[in-house]
Amino acid sequence: MASIFSRIVAGEIPSYKIAEDEEFFAFLDINPVAKGHTLVIPKKEIDYIFDIEDPLLGRMMAFAKRVARAQEEVIPCKRVGLAVMGLEVPHAHIHLIPIQKESDMYFGGSKMVTSQEELAEIAAKIREAFK
Ligand code: AMP
């Protein structure tokens, strides 16, 4: 069965899309830990990020970098933090999180409450800044 993220890529499940190319797709995390929290995935369904072959993993990181540059332009932050866990969704993904401080990357606490309108607005801004 296709992963929930493959179903997002296929357009079967809606997402707040940021960017895509032939190999990768970026969209807002639906339960952000910080404003602008974005996920970058390979379209090819691979569960564990370290099972991705080196060239594809390299291109994925380069794609994530372009997303991070767009986030930096739009969301006031000191840095864009990067995390990989994959304990919930078995489809490799990189979390890109605009942060002001270390604790902004805390995944164990309560998530931000963000309206659909605000998520759509944030996604549109990052999407526009993506080069
Ligand atoms: P993990 O697999 O532990 O890295 O976490 C999976 C992440 O995917 C969590 O931060 C979820 O909020 C996020 N997530 C799960 N389903 C969706 C979805 N349909 N759209 C966007 N983000 C999602």
Backbone and ligand atoms as CSV (ligand in chain L), in Angstrom:
chain,resi,resn,atom,element,x,y,z
A,1,MET,N,N,0.839,-1.208,0.000
A,1,MET,CA,C,0.000,0.000,0.000
A,1,MET,C,C,0.873,1.257,0.000
A,2,ALA,N,N,0.437,2.246,-0.760
A,2,ALA,CA,C,1.225,3.486,-0.846
A,2,ALA,C,C,1.257,4.190,0.508
A,3,SER,N,N,2.369,4.806,0.820
A,3,SER,CA,C,2.475,5.564,2.074
A,3,SER,C,C,1.603,6.814,1.977
A,4,ILE,N,N,1.309,7.385,3.123
A,4,ILE,CA,C,0.506,8.622,3.133
A,4,ILE,C,C,1.214,9.719,2.345
A,5,PHE,N,N,2.544,9.714,2.378
A,5,PHE,CA,C,3.277,10.747,1.642
A,5,PHE,C,C,3.236,10.489,0.133
A,6,SER,N,N,3.250,9.216,-0.289
A,6,SER,CA,C,3.091,8.930,-1.727
A,6,SER,C,C,1.709,9.369,-2.181
A,7,ARG,N,N,0.745,9.226,-1.315
A,7,ARG,CA,C,-0.619,9.639,-1.669
A,7,ARG,C,C,-0.721,11.162,-1.758
A,8,ILE,N,N,0.097,11.853,-0.974
A,8,ILE,CA,C,0.158,13.319,-1.088
A,8,ILE,C,C,0.774,13.697,-2.435
A,9,VAL,N,N,1.875,13.028,-2.789
A,9,VAL,CA,C,2.534,13.310,-4.076
A,9,VAL,C,C,1.553,13.056,-5.230
A,10,ALA,N,N,0.777,11.997,-5.107
A,10,ALA,CA,C,-0.185,11.638,-6.167
A,10,ALA,C,C,-1.395,12.568,-6.194
A,11,GLY,N,N,-1.515,13.421,-5.180
A,11,GLY,CA,C,-2.656,14.344,-5.132
A,11,GLY,C,C,-3.915,13.715,-4.567
A,12,GLU,N,N,-3.776,12.515,-4.008
A,12,GLU,CA,C,-4.952,11.839,-3.433
A,12,GLU,C,C,-5.313,12.417,-2.069
A,13,ILE,N,N,-4.290,12.976,-1.400
A,13,ILE,CA,C,-4.488,13.612,-0.095
A,13,ILE,C,C,-3.957,15.045,-0.236
A,14,PRO,N,N,-4.719,16.022,0.259
A,14,PRO,CA,C,-4.260,17.406,0.094
A,14,PRO,C,C,-3.038,17.721,0.951
A,15,SER,N,N,-2.272,18.680,0.508
A,15,SER,CA,C,-1.124,19.140,1.314
A,15,SER,C,C,-0.901,20.613,1.030
A,16,TYR,N,N,-0.146,21.223,1.922
A,16,TYR,CA,C,0.267,22.611,1.705
A,16,TYR,C,C,1.609,22.555,1.001
A,17,LYS,N,N,1.528,22.446,-0.308
A,17,LYS,CA,C,2.722,22.208,-1.110
A,17,LYS,C,C,3.642,23.429,-1.141
A,18,ILE,N,N,4.946,23.134,-1.056
A,18,ILE,CA,C,5.956,24.190,-1.154
A,18,ILE,C,C,6.650,24.125,-2.515
A,19,ALA,N,N,7.092,22.938,-2.901
A,19,ALA,CA,C,7.849,22.821,-4.153
A,19,ALA,C,C,7.928,21.362,-4.559
A,20,GLU,N,N,8.201,21.142,-5.842
A,20,GLU,CA,C,8.480,19.782,-6.294
A,20,GLU,C,C,9.320,19.818,-7.554
A,21,ASP,N,N,10.052,18.738,-7.782
A,21,ASP,CA,C,10.668,18.510,-9.088
A,21,ASP,C,C,10.413,17.052,-9.442
A,22,GLU,N,N,11.169,16.496,-10.357
A,22,GLU,CA,C,10.893,15.119,-10.791
A,22,GLU,C,C,11.116,14.117,-9.653
A,23,GLU,N,N,12.014,14.457,-8.737
A,23,GLU,CA,C,12.428,13.478,-7.724
A,23,GLU,C,C,11.938,13.767,-6.305
A,24,PHE,N,N,11.631,15.036,-6.021
A,24,PHE,CA,C,11.353,15.406,-4.632
A,24,PHE,C,C,10.092,16.249,-4.513
A,25,PHE,N,N,9.562,16.273,-3.295
A,25,PHE,CA,C,8.340,17.020,-3.007
A,25,PHE,C,C,8.505,17.629,-1.621
A,26,ALA,N,N,8.115,18.883,-1.471
A,26,ALA,CA,C,8.184,19.553,-0.163
A,26,ALA,C,C,6.820,20.118,0.179
A,27,PHE,N,N,6.426,19.961,1.441
A,27,PHE,CA,C,5.109,20.433,1.889
A,27,PHE,C,C,5.159,20.716,3.376
A,28,LEU,N,N,4.239,21.552,3.845
A,28,LEU,CA,C,4.232,21.886,5.273
A,28,LEU,C,C,3.848,20.679,6.108
A,29,ASP,N,N,4.523,20.535,7.254
A,29,ASP,CA,C,4.097,19.530,8.232
A,29,ASP,C,C,2.735,19.968,8.786
A,30,ILE,N,N,1.831,19.039,8.846
A,30,ILE,CA,C,0.461,19.352,9.249
A,30,ILE,C,C,0.379,19.659,10.764
A,31,ASN,N,N,1.354,19.169,11.535
A,31,ASN,CA,C,1.432,19.465,12.971
A,31,ASN,C,C,2.780,20.109,13.274
A,32,PRO,N,N,2.931,21.364,12.875
A,32,PRO,CA,C,4.261,21.994,12.970
A,32,PRO,C,C,4.742,22.176,14.406
A,33,VAL,N,N,6.053,22.010,14.591
A,33,VAL,CA,C,6.635,22.347,15.905
A,33,VAL,C,C,7.064,23.814,15.910
A,34,ALA,N,N,7.183,24.417,14.739
A,34,ALA,CA,C,7.488,25.847,14.623
A,34,ALA,C,C,6.907,26.342,13.298
A,35,LYS,N,N,6.717,27.642,13.202
A,35,LYS,CA,C,6.129,28.216,11.991
A,35,LYS,C,C,6.999,27.912,10.771
A,36,GLY,N,N,6.380,27.405,9.723
A,36,GLY,CA,C,7.114,27.122,8.485
A,36,GLY,C,C,7.719,25.729,8.428
A,37,HIS,N,N,7.458,24.916,9.441
A,37,HIS,CA,C,7.973,23.535,9.512
A,37,HIS,C,C,7.582,22.781,8.231
A,38,THR,N,N,8.595,22.356,7.510
A,38,THR,CA,C,8.386,21.754,6.186
A,38,THR,C,C,9.015,20.373,6.113
A,39,LEU,N,N,8.412,19.503,5.332
A,39,LEU,CA,C,8.963,18.165,5.101
A,39,LEU,C,C,9.417,18.057,3.653
A,40,VAL,N,N,10.572,17.448,3.456
A,40,VAL,CA,C,11.078,17.171,2.108
A,40,VAL,C,C,11.163,15.662,1.950
A,41,ILE,N,N,10.558,15.154,0.893
A,41,ILE,CA,C,10.543,13.694,0.680
A,41,ILE,C,C,11.023,13.350,-0.730
A,42,PRO,N,N,11.578,12.153,-0.890
A,42,PRO,CA,C,11.807,11.675,-2.249
A,42,PRO,C,C,10.483,11.117,-2.769
A,43,LYS,N,N,10.217,11.305,-4.051
A,43,LYS,CA,C,8.978,10.729,-4.595
A,43,LYS,C,C,9.050,9.205,-4.593
A,44,LYS,N,N,10.254,8.698,-4.780
A,44,LYS,CA,C,10.447,7.254,-4.705
A,44,LYS,C,C,10.233,6.830,-3.244
A,45,GLU,N,N,9.388,5.843,-3.061
A,45,GLU,CA,C,9.028,5.474,-1.690
A,45,GLU,C,C,10.091,4.586,-1.050
A,46,ILE,N,N,10.868,5.194,-0.174
A,46,ILE,CA,C,11.908,4.478,0.572
A,46,ILE,C,C,11.661,4.809,2.035
A,47,ASP,N,N,11.598,3.808,2.868
A,47,ASP,CA,C,11.257,4.035,4.271
A,47,ASP,C,C,12.362,4.783,5.009
A,48,TYR,N,N,13.559,4.170,5.036
A,48,TYR,CA,C,14.619,4.669,5.926
A,48,TYR,C,C,15.587,5.538,5.140
A,49,ILE,N,N,15.813,6.740,5.624
A,49,ILE,CA,C,16.603,7.707,4.844
A,49,ILE,C,C,17.996,7.168,4.512
A,50,PHE,N,N,18.556,6.369,5.409
A,50,PHE,CA,C,19.919,5.888,5.151
A,50,PHE,C,C,19.939,4.641,4.264
A,51,ASP,N,N,18.778,4.272,3.750
A,51,ASP,CA,C,18.723,3.265,2.679
A,51,ASP,C,C,18.690,3.933,1.300
A,52,ILE,N,N,18.634,5.252,1.268
A,52,ILE,CA,C,18.622,5.964,-0.021
A,52,ILE,C,C,20.038,5.941,-0.594
A,53,GLU,N,N,20.131,5.620,-1.878
A,53,GLU,CA,C,21.456,5.562,-2.514
A,53,GLU,C,C,22.094,6.951,-2.486
A,54,ASP,N,N,23.425,6.968,-2.406
A,54,ASP,CA,C,24.149,8.221,-2.181
A,54,ASP,C,C,23.783,9.350,-3.158
A,55,PRO,N,N,23.768,9.085,-4.484
A,55,PRO,CA,C,23.492,10.213,-5.397
A,55,PRO,C,C,22.118,10.839,-5.157
A,56,LEU,N,N,21.105,9.995,-4.928
A,56,LEU,CA,C,19.756,10.518,-4.681
A,56,LEU,C,C,19.725,11.279,-3.354
A,57,LEU,N,N,20.405,10.744,-2.351
A,57,LEU,CA,C,20.446,11.408,-1.038
A,57,LEU,C,C,21.126,12.772,-1.165
A,58,GLY,N,N,22.170,12.839,-1.964
A,58,GLY,CA,C,22.859,14.116,-2.196
A,58,GLY,C,C,21.935,15.123,-2.866
A,59,ARG,N,N,21.205,14.647,-3.863
A,59,ARG,CA,C,20.282,15.566,-4.556
A,59,ARG,C,C,19.133,15.981,-3.629
A,60,MET,N,N,18.737,15.073,-2.747
A,60,MET,CA,C,17.665,15.403,-1.794
A,60,MET,C,C,18.122,16.521,-0.857
A,61,MET,N,N,19.364,16.431,-0.422
A,61,MET,CA,C,19.896,17.467,0.475
A,61,MET,C,C,19.994,18.806,-0.271
A,62,ALA,N,N,20.394,18.757,-1.539
A,62,ALA,CA,C,20.481,19.996,-2.326
A,62,ALA,C,C,19.093,20.606,-2.519
A,63,PHE,N,N,18.095,19.758,-2.703
A,63,PHE,CA,C,16.711,20.245,-2.843
A,63,PHE,C,C,16.253,20.859,-1.510
A,64,ALA,N,N,16.587,20.171,-0.406
A,64,ALA,CA,C,16.222,20.681,0.928
A,64,ALA,C,C,16.871,22.045,1.172
A,65,LYS,N,N,18.090,22.205,0.686
A,65,LYS,CA,C,18.788,23.483,0.860
A,65,LYS,C,C,18.015,24.619,0.165
A,66,ARG,N,N,17.510,24.347,-1.022
A,66,ARG,CA,C,16.730,25.371,-1.740
A,66,ARG,C,C,15.454,25.709,-0.958
A,67,VAL,N,N,14.838,24.710,-0.368
A,67,VAL,CA,C,13.637,24.964,0.452
A,67,VAL,C,C,14.017,25.806,1.665
A,68,ALA,N,N,15.140,25.456,2.300
A,68,ALA,CA,C,15.587,26.191,3.496
A,68,ALA,C,C,15.856,27.658,3.157
A,69,ARG,N,N,16.461,27.904,2.002
A,69,ARG,CA,C,16.719,29.299,1.587
A,69,ARG,C,C,15.405,30.080,1.463
A,70,ALA,N,N,14.388,29.422,0.929
A,70,ALA,CA,C,13.078,30.075,0.785
A,70,ALA,C,C,12.463,30.317,2.169
A,71,GLN,N,N,12.587,29.339,3.072
A,71,GLN,CA,C,12.061,29.515,4.432
A,71,GLN,C,C,12.740,30.708,5.118
A,72,GLU,N,N,14.067,30.785,4.967
A,72,GLU,CA,C,14.830,31.879,5.603
A,72,GLU,C,C,14.337,33.248,5.131
A,73,GLU,N,N,13.961,33.314,3.879
A,73,GLU,CA,C,13.497,34.595,3.322
A,73,GLU,C,C,12.176,35.032,3.932
A,74,VAL,N,N,11.366,34.059,4.280
A,74,VAL,CA,C,9.972,34.357,4.634
A,74,VAL,C,C,9.706,34.308,6.141
A,75,ILE,N,N,10.361,33.388,6.831
A,75,ILE,CA,C,10.098,33.206,8.265
A,75,ILE,C,C,11.290,33.787,9.051
A,76,PRO,N,N,11.033,34.755,9.940
A,76,PRO,CA,C,12.132,35.280,10.741
A,76,PRO,C,C,12.726,34.159,11.599
A,77,CYS,N,N,14.019,33.888,11.402
A,77,CYS,CA,C,14.648,32.796,12.159
A,77,CYS,C,C,16.160,32.984,12.140
A,78,LYS,N,N,16.826,32.341,13.098
A,78,LYS,CA,C,18.287,32.403,13.107
A,78,LYS,C,C,18.862,31.405,12.110
A,79,ARG,N,N,18.229,30.267,12.050
A,79,ARG,CA,C,18.686,29.183,11.174
A,79,ARG,C,C,17.475,28.340,10.791
A,80,VAL,N,N,17.694,27.510,9.777
A,80,VAL,CA,C,16.724,26.439,9.536
A,80,VAL,C,C,17.366,25.158,10.047
A,81,GLY,N,N,16.731,24.559,11.046
A,81,GLY,CA,C,17.229,23.301,11.609
A,81,GLY,C,C,16.742,22.128,10.777
A,82,LEU,N,N,17.498,21.068,10.849
A,82,LEU,CA,C,17.170,19.872,10.050
A,82,LEU,C,C,17.110,18.668,10.981
A,83,ALA,N,N,16.074,17.876,10.835
A,83,ALA,CA,C,15.954,16.674,11.659
A,83,ALA,C,C,15.406,15.529,10.827
A,84,VAL,N,N,15.818,14.340,11.172
A,84,VAL,CA,C,15.279,13.136,10.530
A,84,VAL,C,C,14.935,12.145,11.632
A,85,MET,N,N,13.695,11.664,11.611
A,85,MET,CA,C,13.305,10.635,12.582
A,85,MET,C,C,12.640,9.477,11.862
A,86,GLY,N,N,11.460,9.739,11.324
A,86,GLY,CA,C,10.799,8.687,10.547
A,86,GLY,C,C,10.166,7.602,11.395
A,87,LEU,N,N,9.857,7.934,12.643
A,87,LEU,CA,C,9.238,6.923,13.504
A,87,LEU,C,C,7.745,6.784,13.250
A,88,GLU,N,N,7.163,7.812,12.625
A,88,GLU,CA,C,5.703,7.814,12.448
A,88,GLU,C,C,5.308,7.427,11.020
A,89,VAL,N,N,5.976,7.997,10.060
A,89,VAL,CA,C,5.609,7.741,8.657
A,89,VAL,C,C,6.761,7.007,7.954
A,90,PRO,N,N,6.498,5.795,7.440
A,90,PRO,CA,C,7.579,4.992,6.833
A,90,PRO,C,C,7.882,5.389,5.393
A,91,HIS,N,N,8.157,6.654,5.214
A,91,HIS,CA,C,8.536,7.192,3.899
A,91,HIS,C,C,9.534,8.307,4.226
A,92,ALA,N,N,10.788,8.116,3.814
A,92,ALA,CA,C,11.866,9.012,4.239
A,92,ALA,C,C,11.478,10.483,4.101
A,93,HIS,N,N,11.810,11.269,5.113
A,93,HIS,CA,C,11.536,12.703,5.054
A,93,HIS,C,C,12.495,13.467,5.941
A,94,ILE,N,N,12.818,14.659,5.469
A,94,ILE,CA,C,13.654,15.586,6.231
A,94,ILE,C,C,12.745,16.677,6.777
A,95,HIS,N,N,12.832,16.907,8.079
A,95,HIS,CA,C,12.114,18.036,8.681
A,95,HIS,C,C,13.000,19.275,8.560
A,96,LEU,N,N,12.475,20.344,8.006
A,96,LEU,CA,C,13.191,21.627,7.937
A,96,LEU,C,C,12.419,22.623,8.802
A,97,ILE,N,N,13.072,23.099,9.865
A,97,ILE,CA,C,12.349,23.888,10.861
A,97,ILE,C,C,13.044,25.227,11.112
A,98,PRO,N,N,12.366,26.332,10.772
A,98,PRO,CA,C,12.943,27.644,11.085
A,98,PRO,C,C,13.013,27.817,12.605
A,99,ILE,N,N,14.205,28.090,13.117
A,99,ILE,CA,C,14.367,28.145,14.581
A,99,ILE,C,C,15.032,29.445,15.029
A,100,GLN,N,N,14.643,29.845,16.228
A,100,GLN,CA,C,15.304,30.964,16.921
A,100,GLN,C,C,16.192,30.420,18.023
A,101,LYS,N,N,15.787,29.278,18.561
A,101,LYS,CA,C,16.516,28.693,19.694
A,101,LYS,C,C,16.387,27.175,19.637
A,102,GLU,N,N,17.285,26.514,20.364
A,102,GLU,CA,C,17.346,25.047,20.342
A,102,GLU,C,C,15.995,24.391,20.618
A,103,SER,N,N,15.285,24.946,21.600
A,103,SER,CA,C,14.034,24.297,22.027
A,103,SER,C,C,12.943,24.376,20.953
A,104,ASP,N,N,13.135,25.190,19.914
A,104,ASP,CA,C,12.144,25.237,18.826
A,104,ASP,C,C,12.104,23.919,18.069
A,105,MET,N,N,13.127,23.097,18.265
A,105,MET,CA,C,13.153,21.806,17.553
A,105,MET,C,C,12.717,20.655,18.441
A,106,TYR,N,N,11.998,20.965,19.498
A,106,TYR,CA,C,11.560,19.913,20.408
A,106,TYR,C,C,10.307,19.223,19.862
A,107,PHE,N,N,10.419,17.926,19.625
A,107,PHE,CA,C,9.313,17.185,19.011
A,107,PHE,C,C,8.409,16.502,20.040
A,108,GLY,N,N,8.887,16.457,21.294
A,108,GLY,CA,C,8.155,15.674,22.291
A,108,GLY,C,C,7.004,16.413,22.945
A,109,GLY,N,N,6.894,17.705,22.700
A,109,GLY,CA,C,5.866,18.481,23.401
A,109,GLY,C,C,4.610,18.664,22.579
A,110,SER,N,N,3.793,19.627,23.001
A,110,SER,CA,C,2.571,19.891,22.244
A,110,SER,C,C,2.940,20.656,20.979
A,111,LYS,N,N,2.201,20.381,19.908
A,111,LYS,CA,C,2.483,21.013,18.623
A,111,LYS,C,C,1.795,22.381,18.552
A,112,MET,N,N,2.200,23.188,17.604
A,112,MET,CA,C,1.583,24.504,17.430
A,112,MET,C,C,0.148,24.341,16.938
A,113,VAL,N,N,-0.688,25.268,17.349
A,113,VAL,CA,C,-2.033,25.263,16.775
A,113,VAL,C,C,-2.043,26.311,15.663
A,114,THR,N,N,-2.266,25.855,14.443
A,114,THR,CA,C,-2.229,26.762,13.289
A,114,THR,C,C,-3.476,26.529,12.448
A,115,SER,N,N,-4.135,27.595,12.098
A,115,SER,CA,C,-5.357,27.437,11.292
A,115,SER,C,C,-4.994,27.045,9.855
A,116,GLN,N,N,-5.955,26.483,9.171
A,116,GLN,CA,C,-5.765,26.104,7.769
A,116,GLN,C,C,-5.405,27.329,6.929
A,117,GLU,N,N,-6.052,28.457,7.268
A,117,GLU,CA,C,-5.789,29.687,6.513
A,117,GLU,C,C,-4.334,30.113,6.689
A,118,GLU,N,N,-3.857,30.008,7.940
A,118,GLU,CA,C,-2.473,30.429,8.199
A,118,GLU,C,C,-1.478,29.496,7.510
A,119,LEU,N,N,-1.756,28.189,7.552
A,119,LEU,CA,C,-0.881,27.228,6.865
A,119,LEU,C,C,-0.839,27.521,5.363
A,120,ALA,N,N,-2.003,27.816,4.801
A,120,ALA,CA,C,-2.061,28.109,3.359
A,120,ALA,C,C,-1.263,29.370,3.036
A,121,GLU,N,N,-1.368,30.350,3.924
A,121,GLU,CA,C,-0.657,31.619,3.715
A,121,GLU,C,C,0.861,31.421,3.814
A,122,ILE,N,N,1.302,30.674,4.819
A,122,ILE,CA,C,2.736,30.407,4.988
A,122,ILE,C,C,3.264,29.639,3.779
A,123,ALA,N,N,2.524,28.618,3.367
A,123,ALA,CA,C,2.963,27.800,2.226
A,123,ALA,C,C,3.099,28.658,0.972
A,124,ALA,N,N,2.130,29.544,0.768
A,124,ALA,CA,C,2.166,30.383,-0.439
A,124,ALA,C,C,3.412,31.267,-0.434
A,125,LYS,N,N,3.737,31.808,0.727
A,125,LYS,CA,C,4.906,32.704,0.821
A,125,LYS,C,C,6.204,31.942,0.565
A,126,ILE,N,N,6.338,30.770,1.189
A,126,ILE,CA,C,7.582,29.993,0.990
A,126,ILE,C,C,7.655,29.530,-0.461
A,127,ARG,N,N,6.527,29.104,-0.990
A,127,ARG,CA,C,6.469,28.641,-2.389
A,127,ARG,C,C,6.936,29.746,-3.341
A,128,GLU,N,N,6.504,30.952,-3.052
A,128,GLU,CA,C,6.875,32.089,-3.907
A,128,GLU,C,C,8.367,32.387,-3.834
A,129,ALA,N,N,8.941,32.175,-2.633
A,129,ALA,CA,C,10.365,32.490,-2.442
A,129,ALA,C,C,11.270,31.368,-2.956
A,130,PHE,N,N,10.689,30.223,-3.254
A,130,PHE,CA,C,11.504,29.062,-3.685
A,130,PHE,C,C,12.090,29.301,-5.075
A,131,LYS,N,N,13.410,29.098,-5.163
A,131,LYS,CA,C,14.078,29.299,-6.468
A,131,LYS,C,C,14.721,27.997,-6.923
L,1,AMP,P1,P,8.274,11.234,11.867
L,1,AMP,O1,O,7.919,10.058,10.984
L,1,AMP,O2,O,8.443,10.840,13.290
L,1,AMP,O3,O,9.462,11.998,11.338
L,1,AMP,O4,O,7.040,12.246,11.842
L,1,AMP,C1,C,6.186,12.356,10.743
L,1,AMP,C2,C,5.750,13.785,10.561
L,1,AMP,O5,O,4.829,13.818,9.474
L,1,AMP,C3,C,5.043,14.405,11.770
L,1,AMP,O6,O,5.706,15.622,12.108
L,1,AMP,C4,C,3.610,14.648,11.282
L,1,AMP,O7,O,3.033,15.817,11.804
L,1,AMP,C5,C,3.800,14.723,9.779
L,1,AMP,N1,N,2.619,14.337,9.006
L,1,AMP,C6,C,1.899,13.194,9.130
L,1,AMP,N2,N,0.880,13.175,8.231
L,1,AMP,C7,C,0.978,14.323,7.527
L,1,AMP,C8,C,0.233,14.902,6.452
L,1,AMP,N3,N,-0.837,14.284,5.937
L,1,AMP,N4,N,0.609,16.116,5.980
L,1,AMP,C9,C,1.684,16.742,6.487
L,1,AMP,N5,N,2.434,16.251,7.494
L,1,AMP,C10,C,2.087,15.066,8.017
